[in-house]
Amino acid sequence: MTAKQRGASLLEFTVSVIVVGVLLGFLLQRVWYYQGEAEQAAVQMTVANVRTALEIKVAQAKLPGRSEDLTFLTEENPFDLLNVKPSNYAGALFSPSDQDIGAGNWCFDRSNKSLIYLLNFGNSFRDAETKRLKFKVKLFRLPHSPAKPSGAPESLGVAFEQEKD
């Protein structure tokens, strides 16, 4: 006579469901963590690209024979300096709301001349006090050099900085 096969008991089934649930919880926690890390890296890359484009524009303005006024950089959309705008760029808007921008997107606020990024994952930037990150182009004067001729134009620079709300 052959022995009858029997299925798993209710206790065995419950233990296996609990183990699978705990493992799925850890997996989801890691997925959310890496999504936040990816968002942070993408924002940092976009900011670095804008800073590089601004540095190139300043270097071009300082070439011999050029006398560009750099103050226009503080008024214009910094994304216009990029060859390719980010795929998550929502456009240039006047005083945009969070719904206008959409989570995980950039936009240029025409009213205060700043770039805004609306966070998609709250844990992406631990130091962010709000869901919005705001960046602005600022003009600054470089220290005066005593060796500079008296009629030479003032040395100006630009910075692309995050603003604190």
Contacts in CASP RR format, 6 or more apart in sequence:
PFRMAT RR
TARGET T0000
AUTHOR 0000-0000-0000
METHOD contacts of the structure
MODEL  1
MTAKQRGASLLEFTVSVIVVGVLLGFLLQRVWYYQGEAEQAAVQMTVANV
RTALEIKVAQAKLPGRSEDLTFLTEENPFDLLNVKPSNYAGALFSPSDQD
IGAGNWCFDRSNKSLIYLLNFGNSFRDAETKRLKFKVKLFRLPHSPAKPS
GAPESLGVAFEQEKD
8 16 0 8 1.000
32 121 0 8 1.000
32 123 0 8 1.000
33 123 0 8 1.000
35 120 0 8 1.000
35 121 0 8 1.000
36 120 0 8 1.000
36 121 0 8 1.000
36 122 0 8 1.000
36 123 0 8 1.000
36 124 0 8 1.000
37 124 0 8 1.000
39 104 0 8 1.000
39 119 0 8 1.000
39 120 0 8 1.000
39 121 0 8 1.000
39 124 0 8 1.000
40 124 0 8 1.000
40 125 0 8 1.000
43 117 0 8 1.000
43 124 0 8 1.000
43 125 0 8 1.000
43 133 0 8 1.000
46 86 0 8 1.000
46 106 0 8 1.000
46 117 0 8 1.000
47 135 0 8 1.000
47 160 0 8 1.000
47 162 0 8 1.000
49 82 0 8 1.000
50 78 0 8 1.000
50 79 0 8 1.000
50 81 0 8 1.000
50 82 0 8 1.000
50 115 0 8 1.000
50 135 0 8 1.000
50 160 0 8 1.000
51 160 0 8 1.000
53 78 0 8 1.000
53 81 0 8 1.000
53 82 0 8 1.000
54 73 0 8 1.000
54 78 0 8 1.000
54 81 0 8 1.000
54 137 0 8 1.000
54 158 0 8 1.000
54 160 0 8 1.000
56 81 0 8 1.000
57 70 0 8 1.000
57 73 0 8 1.000
57 81 0 8 1.000
57 158 0 8 1.000
58 70 0 8 1.000
58 156 0 8 1.000
58 157 0 8 1.000
58 158 0 8 1.000
60 66 0 8 1.000
60 68 0 8 1.000
61 68 0 8 1.000
61 70 0 8 1.000
67 153 0 8 1.000
70 139 0 8 1.000
70 156 0 8 1.000
70 157 0 8 1.000
70 158 0 8 1.000
71 139 0 8 1.000
73 137 0 8 1.000
73 139 0 8 1.000
73 158 0 8 1.000
74 113 0 8 1.000
74 136 0 8 1.000
74 137 0 8 1.000
74 138 0 8 1.000
74 139 0 8 1.000
74 158 0 8 1.000
75 113 0 8 1.000
76 113 0 8 1.000
77 92 0 8 1.000
77 108 0 8 1.000
77 115 0 8 1.000
78 108 0 8 1.000
78 115 0 8 1.000
78 135 0 8 1.000
78 137 0 8 1.000
78 160 0 8 1.000
79 85 0 8 1.000
79 86 0 8 1.000
79 89 0 8 1.000
79 106 0 8 1.000
79 108 0 8 1.000
79 115 0 8 1.000
86 106 0 8 1.000
88 104 0 8 1.000
88 105 0 8 1.000
88 106 0 8 1.000
89 105 0 8 1.000
89 106 0 8 1.000
89 107 0 8 1.000
90 96 0 8 1.000
90 100 0 8 1.000
90 101 0 8 1.000
90 102 0 8 1.000
90 105 0 8 1.000
90 106 0 8 1.000
90 107 0 8 1.000
91 106 0 8 1.000
91 107 0 8 1.000
91 108 0 8 1.000
92 107 0 8 1.000
92 108 0 8 1.000
92 110 0 8 1.000
93 100 0 8 1.000
93 101 0 8 1.000
93 107 0 8 1.000
93 108 0 8 1.000
93 109 0 8 1.000
93 110 0 8 1.000
94 109 0 8 1.000
94 110 0 8 1.000
94 111 0 8 1.000
95 109 0 8 1.000
95 111 0 8 1.000
96 107 0 8 1.000
96 109 0 8 1.000
96 116 0 8 1.000
98 118 0 8 1.000
98 131 0 8 1.000
98 132 0 8 1.000
100 107 0 8 1.000
101 107 0 8 1.000
101 116 0 8 1.000
101 118 0 8 1.000
102 118 0 8 1.000
103 118 0 8 1.000
103 119 0 8 1.000
103 120 0 8 1.000
103 131 0 8 1.000
104 117 0 8 1.000
104 118 0 8 1.000
104 119 0 8 1.000
104 120 0 8 1.000
105 117 0 8 1.000
105 118 0 8 1.000
106 115 0 8 1.000
106 116 0 8 1.000
106 117 0 8 1.000
107 115 0 8 1.000
107 116 0 8 1.000
107 118 0 8 1.000
108 114 0 8 1.000
108 115 0 8 1.000
108 116 0 8 1.000
109 115 0 8 1.000
109 116 0 8 1.000
109 134 0 8 1.000
112 136 0 8 1.000
113 136 0 8 1.000
113 137 0 8 1.000
114 134 0 8 1.000
114 135 0 8 1.000
114 136 0 8 1.000
114 163 0 8 1.000
115 134 0 8 1.000
115 135 0 8 1.000
115 136 0 8 1.000
116 132 0 8 1.000
116 133 0 8 1.000
116 134 0 8 1.000
116 135 0 8 1.000
117 132 0 8 1.000
117 133 0 8 1.000
117 135 0 8 1.000
118 131 0 8 1.000
118 132 0 8 1.000
119 125 0 8 1.000
119 128 0 8 1.000
119 131 0 8 1.000
119 132 0 8 1.000
119 133 0 8 1.000
122 128 0 8 1.000
122 131 0 8 1.000
125 133 0 8 1.000
129 164 0 8 1.000
129 165 0 8 1.000
130 165 0 8 1.000
132 165 0 8 1.000
133 162 0 8 1.000
134 162 0 8 1.000
134 163 0 8 1.000
134 165 0 8 1.000
135 160 0 8 1.000
135 161 0 8 1.000
135 162 0 8 1.000
135 163 0 8 1.000
136 160 0 8 1.000
136 161 0 8 1.000
136 163 0 8 1.000
137 158 0 8 1.000
137 159 0 8 1.000
137 160 0 8 1.000
138 158 0 8 1.000
138 159 0 8 1.000
138 160 0 8 1.000
138 161 0 8 1.000
139 156 0 8 1.000
139 157 0 8 1.000
139 158 0 8 1.000
140 156 0 8 1.000
140 157 0 8 1.000
140 158 0 8 1.000
140 159 0 8 1.000
141 154 0 8 1.000
141 155 0 8 1.000
141 156 0 8 1.000
141 157 0 8 1.000
142 155 0 8 1.000
142 156 0 8 1.000
142 157 0 8 1.000
144 155 0 8 1.000
145 155 0 8 1.000
148 155 0 8 1.000
END
